[in-house]
């Protein structure tokens, strides 16, 4: 396992060393927020909690894909940071901007594909103008900021939308920060996969312009050097920011078990076999059907052995996978009662989606998950976890927490193997809990060092 040493990275950026920690500051927090993903929410909350701990007088602003959602969750002013369907990026206050945006929207809504294609020569120039106007507004927005932080996560990949979406957007904001002389920080981020040449260009510009950058694992750092041809010798590696969450509220939610039956939390996902990344189309590919069928067989075995199954989701898109899995269970004529299989309830009026997720997860005994943060957040609550992994980042996490024996490929696992691994997971849970507790404490201490370096002592 990696040993985190704050001094390992050698000489740190001079610009950050000279920061005046005593003055209140205006800090922008940027991330792919607003999609209902628990990992993204974890990064937001962790960064906000720790900035308020180390810089309580700081003014915080969000830069989100859907700012109205982020503002509602965190109660801080928010801005849009790149174009996504139905968000505010192209929405300005001027009559010209509103008119052009309405024109573009109406063309995109045309159902006739031939007509829509014929109008491309008109739509594209209009959208170029809208994009220029949005960039100009963004330049004005960033005036007076001291820091702009990309708050962890997997922002440096082009899986969703290609080069012209997130890679382009981050490059725009990195350039604006440089022109505005705002410290641009990339904190505990993952890197890869990056497929398009233009994405590599954009990401290299972003990371090169950062006054501070750190990676959440060695693989990301090595990937940045190998694929982006970036000089990373002095770049530190720190754990995922979610490890710095204040978990007091969720730890206090643990209730004594009134029954002997073990609750197994299962978080299924829809996925695409070709890219081995989650997809949200809901299409029944052969790989997806095989995955659901194997999970259903395993769940049948759990029910036969008197376990209670609890379905939960680490992303709102996973609700579909839960319903798909339940349909497969029904078609397989696997009978079960409402007490044998339960499902994550919707949040109450007094809690957020993240609160709901963590509170429900805290009630489980053992967890089976695929998404990176589905695994990480379970481990953070000291839950022995079996990962059905589709990504290198999950493999790295399981290895670094000494849990590699409980990591299976989502595409290649079989029912008998998952049974064997599950039995081992349950038998060794006392040891696993000690391993996870020790590793989580090391992660928290390492991240505390990074926060002190960035924001000063409390």
C-alpha positions in Angstrom: 0.0 0.0 0.0 1.1 3.6 -0.7 2.6 5.4 2.2 1.6 9.1 2.0 4.3 11.5 2.8 3.6 15.2 2.4 7.3 16.0 1.8 7.6 13.3 -0.9 6.8 15.7 -3.7 9.8 17.8 -3.4 9.7 21.6 -4.2 6.2 22.9 -4.2 4.9 25.8 -6.4 6.2 29.1 -5.2 3.0 30.9 -6.0 1.0 28.8 -3.5 3.7 29.1 -0.8 3.4 32.9 -0.8 -0.4 32.8 -0.3 -1.7 35.1 2.5 -3.6 32.7 4.6 -4.9 35.3 7.1 -7.1 37.3 4.6 -10.6 36.3 3.8 -10.7 35.0 0.2 -13.2 34.5 -2.6 -13.0 30.8 -3.7 -14.6 29.2 -6.6 -15.3 25.4 -6.5 -15.7 23.8 -9.9 -17.0 20.3 -10.6 -19.4 18.2 -12.7 -22.2 18.7 -10.2 -25.9 18.5 -10.6 -26.3 15.0 -12.0 -27.2 13.1 -8.8 -23.8 11.3 -8.6 -22.8 10.5 -5.0 -19.1 10.8 -5.8 -19.5 14.3 -7.1 -21.6 15.2 -4.1 -19.0 13.8 -1.8 -16.3 16.0 -3.3 -18.4 19.1 -3.0 -19.3 18.5 0.6 -15.8 17.4 1.6 -14.1 20.5 0.1 -16.8 22.9 1.5 -16.5 21.3 5.0 -12.7 21.6 5.0 -12.5 25.2 3.6 -14.9 26.3 6.3 -12.6 24.6 8.8 -9.4 26.1 7.6 -10.7 29.4 6.2 -14.0 30.1 8.0 -14.3 33.6 6.5 -13.9 32.6 2.9 -16.7 33.4 0.4 -17.5 30.2 -1.5 -19.0 30.1 -5.0 -19.9 27.0 -7.0 -19.2 26.4 -10.7 -21.6 23.6 -11.7 -23.2 22.1 -14.7 -26.6 22.7 -13.2 -26.1 25.6 -10.7 -29.6 25.8 -9.5 -29.3 22.3 -8.1 -25.9 22.9 -6.5 -27.1 26.2 -5.0 -30.2 24.5 -3.5 -28.0 21.8 -1.9 -25.2 24.0 -0.5 -26.8 27.5 -0.2 -24.0 29.2 -2.0 -24.1 31.3 -5.2 -23.4 29.2 -8.3 -22.5 29.7 -11.9 -22.7 27.4 -15.0 -19.3 26.3 -16.3 -20.0 24.6 -19.6 -22.8 23.8 -22.1 -25.1 20.9 -21.3 -28.7 20.3 -22.5 -31.1 22.6 -20.7 -28.6 24.4 -18.5 -27.8 28.2 -18.3 -24.5 28.4 -20.2 -25.9 30.1 -23.3 -28.6 32.0 -21.4 -27.7 35.7 -21.1 -29.7 38.7 -20.1 -29.5 40.7 -23.4 -32.2 40.5 -26.0 -29.7 39.3 -28.6 -28.5 36.4 -26.4 -32.0 35.3 -25.5 -33.1 35.4 -29.1 -30.1 33.5 -30.4 -30.4 30.9 -27.7 -34.1 30.4 -28.4 -33.3 30.1 -32.1 -30.7 27.4 -31.5 -32.9 25.5 -29.1 -35.8 25.4 -31.5 -33.6 24.1 -34.3 -32.2 21.3 -32.1 -35.8 20.3 -31.2 -36.8 19.7 -34.8 -37.8 16.1 -35.1 -37.2 15.7 -38.9 -33.5 14.6 -39.2 -33.2 15.8 -42.8 -34.4 19.3 -42.0 -32.3 19.5 -38.8 -29.2 18.6 -40.9 -30.0 21.2 -43.6 -30.1 23.9 -40.9 -26.6 23.0 -39.5 -24.9 25.8 -41.5 -27.2 28.3 -39.8 -27.2 26.8 -36.3 -23.4 26.4 -36.0 -22.5 30.1 -36.5 -25.3 31.1 -34.1 -23.9 28.7 -31.4 -20.4 30.0 -32.0 -21.6 33.5 -31.2 -23.5 32.2 -28.1 -20.3 30.4 -26.9 -18.2 33.6 -27.4 -20.8 35.6 -25.4 -20.8 32.9 -22.6 -17.0 33.0 -22.4 -17.0 36.8 -22.1 -19.6 36.6 -19.3 -17.4 34.0 -17.6 -14.4 36.3 -17.7 -16.5 38.9 -15.9 -17.8 36.4 -13.4 -14.2 35.4 -12.3 -13.2 39.0 -11.5 -12.1 39.4 -7.8 -11.6 35.7 -7.2 -8.5 34.5 -5.3 -8.8 30.8 -6.1 -10.5 28.5 -8.5 -10.4 24.8 -7.5 -11.3 21.7 -9.5 -12.5 19.7 -6.6 -11.4 16.1 -7.1 -13.1 13.4 -9.1 -12.6 12.1 -12.6 -12.6 15.4 -14.5 -9.8 14.5 -16.8 -11.4 12.0 -19.1 -13.3 12.4 -22.3 -15.7 9.5 -22.0 -18.8 11.6 -21.9 -19.2 13.9 -24.9 -15.6 13.9 -26.2 -13.1 16.8 -26.4 -15.6 19.5 -27.1 -17.4 19.1 -23.7 -15.5 18.9 -20.5 -11.9 19.0 -21.9 -12.8 22.2 -23.8 -14.6 23.7 -20.8 -11.8 23.2 -18.3 -9.4 24.7 -20.8 -11.5 27.8 -21.1 -11.7 28.3 -17.4 -8.0 27.6 -16.9 -7.3 30.3 -19.5 -9.7 32.8 -17.9 -8.1 32.1 -14.5 -4.6 32.8 -15.9 -5.8 36.1 -17.5 -7.5 37.1 -14.3 -4.4 36.1 -12.3 -6.5 33.7 -10.2 -4.8 30.8 -8.5 -6.0 27.7 -10.4 -5.8 24.5 -8.3 -6.4 20.9 -9.4 -6.8 18.9 -6.2 -6.8 15.1 -5.9 -8.1 14.5 -9.4 -8.2 11.3 -11.4 -6.8 11.2 -15.0 -7.9 9.0 -17.8 -9.1 7.5 -20.0 -8.4 10.1 -22.7 -9.1 9.0 -26.2 -9.2 12.1 -28.5 -6.1 14.0 -29.6 -7.9 17.3 -29.0 -8.8 16.2 -25.5 -5.1 15.5 -24.8 -4.2 19.0 -26.0 -6.9 20.7 -23.8 -6.1 18.7 -20.7 -2.4 19.3 -21.0 -3.1 23.1 -21.2 -5.3 22.8 -18.1 -2.8 20.9 -16.0 0.1 22.9 -17.2 -1.5 26.2 -16.2 -2.4 25.0 -12.6 -0.5 26.6 -9.8 -1.0 23.4 -7.8 -2.0 20.0 -9.0 -2.3 16.6 -7.2 -3.7 13.2 -8.2 -5.8 10.8 -6.3 -3.7 7.7 -7.2 -0.4 6.8 -8.8 -2.1 5.5 -11.9 -3.5 8.9 -12.7 -0.1 10.6 -12.2 1.6 8.1 -14.4 -1.2 8.4 -17.0 -0.8 12.2 -17.1 2.9 11.8 -17.7 2.6 9.0 -20.3 -0.5 10.2 -22.3 -0.2 14.0 -21.9 3.6 14.1 -21.9 3.4 16.2 -18.7 6.3 16.7 -16.3 4.9 15.3 -13.1 8.0 14.6 -11.0 7.1 17.1 -8.3 3.3 16.6 -8.4 2.0 15.0 -5.2 -0.5 12.1 -4.9 -3.2 12.4 -2.3 -6.3 10.3 -1.6 -9.7 11.0 -3.1 -11.3 14.0 -1.3 -14.2 11.9 -0.1 -11.9 10.5 2.5 -11.9 13.9 4.3 -15.7 13.9 4.8 -17.1 14.5 8.3 -18.9 11.3 8.9 -20.2 12.0 12.4 -23.8 12.2 11.4 -23.7 8.9 9.6 -21.7 7.1 12.3 -24.3 8.2 14.8 -27.0 6.7 12.6 -25.8 3.1 13.3 -28.5 1.2 15.2 -28.0 -2.0 17.2 -29.2 -5.0 15.2 -32.4 -6.5 16.5 -32.1 -9.6 14.3 -29.4 -12.0 13.3 -29.9 -11.7 9.5 -27.1 -10.0 7.6 -28.0 -7.1 5.3 -26.2 -7.1 2.0 -26.2 -3.8 0.1 -26.1 -4.2 -3.7 -25.6 -1.3 -6.1 -26.2 -2.5 -9.7 -25.3 -0.3 -12.6 -26.2 -0.1 -16.3 -23.0 -0.5 -18.3 -21.7 -0.7 -21.9 -19.4 -3.7 -22.6 -17.4 -1.9 -25.3 -16.2 1.0 -23.2 -16.6 -0.8 -19.8 -18.0 2.5 -18.5 -21.5 3.1 -17.2 -24.1 4.0 -19.8 -27.6 5.3 -19.3 -29.4 4.1 -22.4 -31.1 1.3 -20.6 -30.5 -1.0 -23.6 -30.4 -4.7 -23.0 -27.0 -5.6 -24.6 -25.9 -9.2 -24.3 -23.2 -8.2 -21.8 -25.7 -6.3 -19.7 -28.2 -9.2 -19.7 -25.4 -11.6 -18.7 -24.4 -9.2 -15.8 -28.0 -9.0 -14.6 -28.5 -12.8 -14.9 -25.4 -13.5 -12.9 -26.4 -11.0 -10.2 -29.9 -12.5 -10.1 -28.5 -16.0 -9.6 -26.2 -14.7 -6.8 -29.2 -12.9 -5.1 -31.2 -16.1 -5.3 -28.4 -17.8 -3.4 -28.3 -15.0 -0.8 -32.1 -15.4 -0.3 -31.8 -19.1 0.1 -29.2 -18.6 2.8 -31.4 -16.1 4.7 -29.6 -12.9 3.9 -31.5 -9.6 3.4 -30.8 -7.8 0.2 -30.8 -4.0 0.1 -30.7 -2.2 -3.3 -29.1 1.2 -3.4 -27.7 3.5 -6.1 -24.5 5.6 -6.2 -25.9 7.6 -9.2 -29.5 8.5 -10.1 -29.0 6.6 -13.4 -28.6 3.4 -11.5 -32.3 3.4 -10.5 -32.9 1.9 -14.0 -30.5 -0.9 -13.3 -32.3 -1.8 -10.1 -35.6 -2.0 -11.9 -33.9 -4.1 -14.7 -32.5 -6.5 -12.1 -35.9 -6.8 -10.4 -37.4 -7.7 -13.7 -34.8 -10.4 -14.3 -35.5 -11.8 -10.8 -39.2 -11.9 -11.6 -38.7 -13.6 -15.0 -36.4 -16.1 -13.3 -39.3 -16.9 -11.0 -37.2 -16.1 -7.9 -39.7 -15.5 -5.2 -39.1 -13.1 -2.4 -41.0 -11.0 0.2 -40.8 -7.3 0.8 -38.8 -8.1 3.9 -36.2 -10.1 2.0 -35.4 -7.5 -0.7 -35.7 -3.8 0.2 -34.7 -0.7 -1.8 -33.2 2.7 -1.0 -36.2 5.1 -0.2 -36.4 8.6 -1.6 -35.0 11.4 0.6 -37.3 13.0 3.2 -37.9 16.7 3.2 -35.3 17.1 5.9 -32.4 15.4 4.2 -30.4 15.7 0.9 -29.9 12.8 -1.5 -26.4 12.4 -0.1 -27.6 12.3 3.5 -30.2 9.7 2.5 -27.6 7.6 0.6 -25.1 7.6 3.5 -27.7 7.0 6.2 -29.1 4.0 4.3 -25.6 2.6 3.5 -24.7 2.8 7.2 -27.4 0.2 7.9 -25.9 -2.5 5.7 -23.4 -5.1 6.9 -21.7 -6.1 3.6 -21.6 -4.3 0.3 -21.3 -5.2 -3.4 -20.8 -2.2 -5.7 -19.2 -1.2 -9.0 -19.0 2.5 -9.1 -15.8 3.9 -7.7 -17.5 6.0 -5.0 -20.0 3.2 -4.4 -17.0 1.2 -3.2 -15.2 4.1 -1.6 -18.1 5.5 0.5 -18.9 2.0 1.7 -15.3 1.5 2.8 -15.4 4.9 4.4 -18.2 3.6 6.6 -16.1 0.6 7.4 -18.2 -1.8 5.3 -16.5 -4.9 3.9 -17.0 -4.5 0.2 -16.8 -6.7 -2.8 -16.2 -4.7 -6.0 -17.4 -5.7 -9.4 -15.0 -3.3 -11.2 -15.3 -1.7 -14.6 -12.5 0.8 -14.2 -8.8 1.0 -13.3 -9.5 3.6 -10.6 -11.6 1.0 -8.7 -8.9 -1.7 -9.1 -6.3 0.8 -7.7 -8.5 1.7 -4.7 -9.1 -2.0 -3.8 -5.4 -2.7 -4.1 -4.4 0.4 -2.0 -6.8 -0.6 0.8 -5.5 -4.2 0.8 -8.8 -5.5 -0.7 -7.6 -6.7 -4.1 -8.8 -10.3 -3.2 -12.3 -8.9 -3.2 -12.2 -7.2 -6.6 -13.7 -8.9 -9.7 -14.1 -7.8 -13.3 -17.7 -6.7 -14.1 -17.4 -8.4 -17.5 -15.8 -11.6 -16.4 -17.0 -12.7 -13.0 -19.0 -15.9 -12.6 -21.6 -16.9 -10.1 -19.5 -19.5 -8.3 -16.6 -17.1 -7.9 -18.7 -14.3 -6.5 -20.2 -16.7 -4.0 -16.7 -17.8 -2.9 -15.5 -14.2 -2.6 -18.6 -13.2 -0.7 -18.1 -16.1 1.8 -14.5 -15.1 2.3 -15.6 -11.4 2.7 -18.0 -12.4 5.5 -15.6 -14.7 7.2 -12.8 -12.2 7.3 -14.9 -9.1 8.0 -13.3 -8.4 11.4 -9.9 -8.2 9.8 -11.2 -6.2 6.8 -12.8 -3.7 9.1 -9.5 -3.2 10.9 -7.7 -2.8 7.6 -10.3 -0.3 6.3 -10.3 1.7 9.6 -6.5 2.0 9.6 -6.3 3.0 5.9 -9.1 5.5 6.2 -7.3 7.2 9.1 -4.1 7.4 7.0 -6.1 8.9 4.1 -7.6 11.5 6.4 -4.2 12.5 7.8 -2.7 12.8 4.4 -5.6 15.0 3.1 -5.4 17.2 6.3 -1.8 17.9 5.3 -2.9 18.9 1.8 -5.6 21.2 3.2 -3.1 22.9 5.5 -0.7 23.4 2.6 -3.5 24.9 0.5 -5.4 26.9 3.1 -3.1 27.4 6.1 -3.4 26.2 9.7 -6.7 26.6 11.4 
